[in-house]
Amino acid sequence: MTEKEKVKEIAKKYGSSLGKLSSEATAKEVKTVFKFFADDANRKQRELVGLKNK
């Protein structure tokens, strides 16, 4: 299962609610979701400044 699929499964489980995620999810689930969004934001920033994704 890819990281994106894991995040979609977690979002579906908690109804895409950040409040519900932070109060009811396990620490591992929260970390998985936030890491996915941080990595995606970093990738988009690298693209904006013209750096290749390594």
TORSEDREN-155102 format. One record per atom (N, C-alpha, C, O): x, y, z; atom name. Coordinates in nm, 3 decimals. Layout:
// residues N
x: X&y: Y&z: Z&a: CA
...
***
This chain:
// residues 54
x: 0.085&y: -0.118&z: 0.000&a: N
x: 0.000&y: 0.000&z: 0.000&a: CA
x: 0.089&y: 0.124&z: 0.000&a: C
x: 0.182&y: 0.136&z: 0.080&a: O
x: 0.061&y: 0.216&z: -0.091&a: N
x: 0.142&y: 0.337&z: -0.099&a: CA
x: 0.104&y: 0.434&z: 0.013&a: C
x: 0.001&y: 0.419&z: 0.079&a: O
x: 0.189&y: 0.534&z: 0.032&a: N
x: 0.165&y: 0.635&z: 0.135&a: CA
x: 0.033&y: 0.709&z: 0.107&a: C
x: -0.044&y: 0.737&z: 0.200&a: O
x: 0.008&y: 0.739&z: -0.020&a: N
x: -0.114&y: 0.811&z: -0.056&a: CA
x: -0.238&y: 0.728&z: -0.024&a: C
x: -0.338&y: 0.781&z: 0.024&a: O
x: -0.232&y: 0.599&z: -0.050&a: N
x: -0.345&y: 0.511&z: -0.020&a: CA
x: -0.369&y: 0.502&z: 0.131&a: C
x: -0.483&y: 0.498&z: 0.176&a: O
x: -0.260&y: 0.498&z: 0.209&a: N
x: -0.273&y: 0.495&z: 0.355&a: CA
x: -0.343&y: 0.621&z: 0.405&a: C
x: -0.432&y: 0.614&z: 0.490&a: O
x: -0.302&y: 0.736&z: 0.351&a: N
x: -0.360&y: 0.863&z: 0.394&a: CA
x: -0.507&y: 0.871&z: 0.356&a: C
x: -0.589&y: 0.918&z: 0.434&a: O
x: -0.542&y: 0.823&z: 0.236&a: N
x: -0.683&y: 0.822&z: 0.194&a: CA
x: -0.766&y: 0.733&z: 0.286&a: C
x: -0.879&y: 0.768&z: 0.321&a: O
x: -0.711&y: 0.619&z: 0.326&a: N
x: -0.782&y: 0.528&z: 0.415&a: CA
x: -0.803&y: 0.592&z: 0.553&a: C
x: -0.911&y: 0.581&z: 0.611&a: O
x: -0.700&y: 0.659&z: 0.603&a: N
x: -0.711&y: 0.727&z: 0.732&a: CA
x: -0.813&y: 0.840&z: 0.724&a: C
x: -0.893&y: 0.858&z: 0.815&a: O
x: -0.811&y: 0.917&z: 0.614&a: N
x: -0.906&y: 1.028&z: 0.597&a: CA
x: -1.049&y: 0.976&z: 0.592&a: C
x: -1.140&y: 1.037&z: 0.648&a: O
x: -1.068&y: 0.865&z: 0.524&a: N
x: -1.202&y: 0.806&z: 0.515&a: CA
x: -1.248&y: 0.759&z: 0.653&a: C
x: -1.365&y: 0.774&z: 0.689&a: O
x: -1.156&y: 0.702&z: 0.730&a: N
x: -1.188&y: 0.650&z: 0.863&a: CA
x: -1.236&y: 0.760&z: 0.957&a: C
x: -1.324&y: 0.738&z: 1.040&a: O
x: -1.176&y: 0.880&z: 0.945&a: N
x: -1.209&y: 0.991&z: 1.034&a: CA
x: -1.291&y: 1.100&z: 0.966&a: C
x: -1.302&y: 1.211&z: 1.018&a: O
x: -1.349&y: 1.069&z: 0.851&a: N
x: -1.439&y: 1.162&z: 0.785&a: CA
x: -1.373&y: 1.289&z: 0.734&a: C
x: -1.438&y: 1.392&z: 0.725&a: O
x: -1.245&y: 1.283&z: 0.700&a: N
x: -1.170&y: 1.398&z: 0.650&a: CA
x: -1.174&y: 1.517&z: 0.745&a: C
x: -1.163&y: 1.632&z: 0.701&a: O
x: -1.189&y: 1.492&z: 0.873&a: N
x: -1.195&y: 1.597&z: 0.975&a: CA
x: -1.063&y: 1.603&z: 1.051&a: C
x: -1.022&y: 1.507&z: 1.115&a: O
x: -0.998&y: 1.718&z: 1.043&a: N
x: -0.870&y: 1.735&z: 1.114&a: CA
x: -0.889&y: 1.728&z: 1.265&a: C
x: -0.806&y: 1.671&z: 1.335&a: O
x: -0.999&y: 1.785&z: 1.314&a: N
x: -1.027&y: 1.780&z: 1.457&a: CA
x: -1.047&y: 1.638&z: 1.506&a: C
x: -0.995&y: 1.599&z: 1.611&a: O
x: -1.124&y: 1.561&z: 1.431&a: N
x: -1.150&y: 1.422&z: 1.467&a: CA
x: -1.022&y: 1.340&z: 1.457&a: C
x: -0.995&y: 1.253&z: 1.540&a: O
x: -0.943&y: 1.369&z: 1.355&a: N
x: -0.815&y: 1.298&z: 1.337&a: CA
x: -0.725&y: 1.323&z: 1.458&a: C
x: -0.671&y: 1.228&z: 1.515&a: O
x: -0.710&y: 1.448&z: 1.497&a: N
x: -0.617&y: 1.480&z: 1.605&a: CA
x: -0.665&y: 1.429&z: 1.741&a: C
x: -0.583&y: 1.400&z: 1.829&a: O
x: -0.797&y: 1.417&z: 1.759&a: N
x: -0.846&y: 1.372&z: 1.890&a: CA
x: -0.868&y: 1.221&z: 1.900&a: C
x: -0.860&y: 1.165&z: 2.009&a: O
x: -0.895&y: 1.155&z: 1.786&a: N
x: -0.930&y: 1.012&z: 1.793&a: CA
x: -0.828&y: 0.919&z: 1.729&a: C
x: -0.829&y: 0.799&z: 1.757&a: O
x: -0.742&y: 0.971&z: 1.644&a: N
x: -0.648&y: 0.884&z: 1.571&a: CA
x: -0.530&y: 0.847&z: 1.660&a: C
x: -0.500&y: 0.913&z: 1.759&a: O
x: -0.464&y: 0.738&z: 1.620&a: N
x: -0.343&y: 0.699&z: 1.691&a: CA
x: -0.230&y: 0.794&z: 1.651&a: C
x: -0.239&y: 0.864&z: 1.550&a: O
x: -0.125&y: 0.795&z: 1.730&a: N
x: -0.010&y: 0.880&z: 1.699&a: CA
x: 0.051&y: 0.844&z: 1.564&a: C
x: 0.097&y: 0.931&z: 1.490&a: O
x: 0.052&y: 0.716&z: 1.533&a: N
x: 0.108&y: 0.671&z: 1.405&a: CA
x: 0.026&y: 0.723&z: 1.287&a: C
x: 0.082&y: 0.764&z: 1.186&a: O
x: -0.108&y: 0.722&z: 1.301&a: N
x: -0.194&y: 0.772&z: 1.194&a: CA
x: -0.174&y: 0.921&z: 1.173&a: C
x: -0.164&y: 0.967&z: 1.059&a: O
x: -0.168&y: 0.997&z: 1.281&a: N
x: -0.147&y: 1.142&z: 1.272&a: CA
x: -0.013&y: 1.170&z: 1.206&a: C
x: -0.004&y: 1.256&z: 1.118&a: O
x: 0.090&y: 1.100&z: 1.248&a: N
x: 0.223&y: 1.119&z: 1.191&a: CA
x: 0.224&y: 1.087&z: 1.041&a: C
x: 0.284&y: 1.160&z: 0.963&a: O
x: 0.158&y: 0.980&z: 1.002&a: N
x: 0.151&y: 0.940&z: 0.862&a: CA
x: 0.086&y: 1.050&z: 0.777&a: C
x: 0.138&y: 1.085&z: 0.671&a: O
x: -0.026&y: 1.103&z: 0.825&a: N
x: -0.098&y: 1.207&z: 0.750&a: CA
x: -0.015&y: 1.334&z: 0.740&a: C
x: 0.001&y: 1.389&z: 0.631&a: O
x: 0.038&y: 1.381&z: 0.851&a: N
x: 0.114&y: 1.506&z: 0.850&a: CA
x: 0.243&y: 1.493&z: 0.769&a: C
x: 0.284&y: 1.587&z: 0.701&a: O
x: 0.308&y: 1.377&z: 0.776&a: N
x: 0.430&y: 1.355&z: 0.698&a: CA
x: 0.398&y: 1.357&z: 0.549&a: C
x: 0.473&y: 1.414&z: 0.470&a: O
x: 0.286&y: 1.296&z: 0.510&a: N
x: 0.246&y: 1.296&z: 0.370&a: CA
x: 0.225&y: 1.439&z: 0.320&a: C
x: 0.275&y: 1.475&z: 0.213&a: O
x: 0.152&y: 1.520&z: 0.397&a: N
x: 0.126&y: 1.657&z: 0.355&a: CA
x: 0.254&y: 1.741&z: 0.354&a: C
x: 0.272&y: 1.824&z: 0.264&a: O
x: 0.342&y: 1.721&z: 0.449&a: N
x: 0.468&y: 1.795&z: 0.452&a: CA
x: 0.556&y: 1.757&z: 0.333&a: C
x: 0.616&y: 1.844&z: 0.269&a: O
x: 0.565&y: 1.629&z: 0.304&a: N
x: 0.645&y: 1.584&z: 0.189&a: CA
x: 0.589&y: 1.638&z: 0.058&a: C
x: 0.664&y: 1.677&z: -0.031&a: O
x: 0.456&y: 1.640&z: 0.046&a: N
x: 0.393&y: 1.691&z: -0.076&a: CA
x: 0.418&y: 1.842&z: -0.089&a: C
x: 0.447&y: 1.890&z: -0.199&a: O
x: 0.406&y: 1.915&z: 0.020&a: N
x: 0.432&y: 2.060&z: 0.016&a: CA
x: 0.578&y: 2.087&z: -0.020&a: C
x: 0.606&y: 2.178&z: -0.098&a: O
x: 0.670&y: 2.009&z: 0.034&a: N
x: 0.811&y: 2.026&z: 0.002&a: CA
x: 0.838&y: 1.996&z: -0.146&a: C
x: 0.916&y: 2.066&z: -0.210&a: O
x: 0.773&y: 1.892&z: -0.199&a: N
x: 0.789&y: 1.859&z: -0.340&a: CA
x: 0.741&y: 1.973&z: -0.428&a: C
x: 0.807&y: 2.008&z: -0.526&a: O
x: 0.626&y: 2.029&z: -0.394&a: N
x: 0.572&y: 2.140&z: -0.473&a: CA
x: 0.662&y: 2.264&z: -0.466&a: C
x: 0.678&y: 2.334&z: -0.565&a: O
x: 0.720&y: 2.290&z: -0.349&a: N
x: 0.811&y: 2.404&z: -0.335&a: CA
x: 0.936&y: 2.384&z: -0.418&a: C
x: 0.985&y: 2.477&z: -0.482&a: O
x: 0.990&y: 2.261&z: -0.419&a: N
x: 1.109&y: 2.233&z: -0.501&a: CA
x: 1.078&y: 2.252&z: -0.648&a: C
x: 1.162&y: 2.303&z: -0.723&a: O
x: 0.958&y: 2.211&z: -0.691&a: N
x: 0.920&y: 2.230&z: -0.830&a: CA
x: 0.913&y: 2.379&z: -0.865&a: C
x: 0.953&y: 2.420&z: -0.974&a: O
x: 0.861&y: 2.460&z: -0.772&a: N
x: 0.847&y: 2.603&z: -0.797&a: CA
x: 0.981&y: 2.672&z: -0.818&a: C
x: 0.992&y: 2.764&z: -0.899&a: O
x: 1.082&y: 2.628&z: -0.745&a: N
x: 1.212&y: 2.692&z: -0.757&a: CA
x: 1.303&y: 2.622&z: -0.858&a: C
x: 1.418&y: 2.660&z: -0.877&a: O
x: 1.250&y: 2.519&z: -0.922&a: N
x: 1.323&y: 2.453&z: -1.030&a: CA
x: 1.417&y: 2.343&z: -0.989&a: C
x: 1.505&y: 2.305&z: -1.067&a: O
x: 1.403&y: 2.290&z: -0.870&a: N
x: 1.487&y: 2.179&z: -0.825&a: CA
x: 1.421&y: 2.047&z: -0.864&a: C
x: 1.299&y: 2.034&z: -0.860&a: O
x: 1.502&y: 1.952&z: -0.899&a: N
x: 1.451&y: 1.819&z: -0.936&a: CA
x: 1.418&y: 1.741&z: -0.810&a: C
x: 1.482&y: 1.759&z: -0.706&a: O
x: 1.319&y: 1.654&z: -0.820&a: N
x: 1.285&y: 1.565&z: -0.709&a: CA
x: 1.382&y: 1.447&z: -0.710&a: C
x: 1.389&y: 1.374&z: -0.809&a: O
x: 1.456&y: 1.429&z: -0.603&a: N
x: 1.554&y: 1.322&z: -0.596&a: CA
x: 1.495&y: 1.198&z: -0.538&a: C
x: 1.564&y: 1.097&z: -0.525&a: O
***
